[in-house]
Amino acid sequence: MPIVVNLDIMLAKRKVKSRDLAEQIGITEANLSLLKSGKVKGVRFATLEAICRYLDCQPGDLLEYLADEE
C-alpha cells in the first residue's frame, strides 16, 4: 500500500504511550492499534486533528506516500 502510517515513530519521538494517546483523543486502543499498523481504509479528519493536536505535529508527520515499485 502506498500510504504508510508513521504514528508509532511520532509516538516514540514524543515519548507518548499508545494507551495515553487513545485515552486523550477518545478512541479505543484497539482502533489506535489498527491505525498504527495501517490496517484501516480511512481516518476521520477529526481523529487526525486530535492526534496532531496532542502530539504537536502535522498530518505529514504521520502519513507518508511511497510509490509502488513496478
C-alpha positions as CSV (number, residue, x, y, z in Angstrom):
1,M,0.0,0.0,0.0
2,P,1.5,3.3,-1.0
3,I,0.3,5.2,2.1
4,V,2.4,4.5,5.2
5,V,1.3,5.4,8.7
6,N,4.2,6.7,10.9
7,L,2.2,7.1,14.0
8,D,4.4,4.7,16.0
9,I,7.5,6.8,15.1
10,M,5.8,10.0,16.3
11,L,4.7,8.3,19.5
12,A,8.3,7.3,20.2
13,K,9.7,10.8,19.4
14,R,7.1,12.4,21.8
15,K,7.6,9.6,24.4
16,V,3.8,9.0,24.5
17,K,2.2,5.6,25.1
18,S,-0.5,4.4,22.8
19,R,-2.8,4.0,25.7
20,D,-2.4,7.6,26.7
21,L,-3.0,8.9,23.2
22,A,-6.1,6.7,22.8
23,E,-7.5,8.0,26.1
24,Q,-6.8,11.6,25.3
25,I,-8.3,11.6,21.8
26,G,-11.3,9.4,22.6
27,I,-10.7,6.2,20.6
28,T,-10.1,2.7,21.8
29,E,-6.6,1.2,22.0
30,A,-7.7,-1.4,19.5
31,N,-8.7,1.2,16.9
32,L,-5.4,3.1,17.5
33,S,-3.5,-0.2,17.0
34,L,-5.3,-0.7,13.7
35,L,-4.4,2.8,12.6
36,K,-0.8,2.4,13.6
37,S,-0.5,-0.8,11.6
38,G,-2.1,0.7,8.6
39,K,-4.9,-1.8,8.5
40,V,-7.6,0.9,8.2
41,K,-9.1,2.1,4.9
42,G,-9.6,5.6,6.2
43,V,-9.3,8.0,9.1
44,R,-11.6,10.8,10.1
45,F,-10.2,14.3,9.9
46,A,-11.4,14.9,13.4
47,T,-9.3,11.9,14.6
48,L,-6.3,13.1,12.6
49,E,-6.7,16.6,14.0
50,A,-6.9,15.3,17.6
51,I,-3.8,13.2,17.1
52,C,-1.9,16.1,15.6
53,R,-3.0,18.5,18.4
54,Y,-2.0,16.0,21.2
55,L,1.4,15.1,19.6
56,D,2.0,18.7,18.3
57,C,2.7,17.5,14.8
58,Q,1.5,17.9,11.2
59,P,-0.5,15.3,9.3
60,G,2.5,14.8,7.0
61,D,4.5,13.7,10.1
62,L,2.0,10.8,10.4
63,L,1.3,9.9,6.8
64,E,3.7,9.2,4.0
65,Y,3.2,8.3,0.4
66,L,5.5,5.7,-1.1
67,A,5.0,4.9,-4.8
68,D,4.7,1.3,-5.7
69,E,7.8,-0.1,-7.5
70,E,6.9,-1.7,-10.8
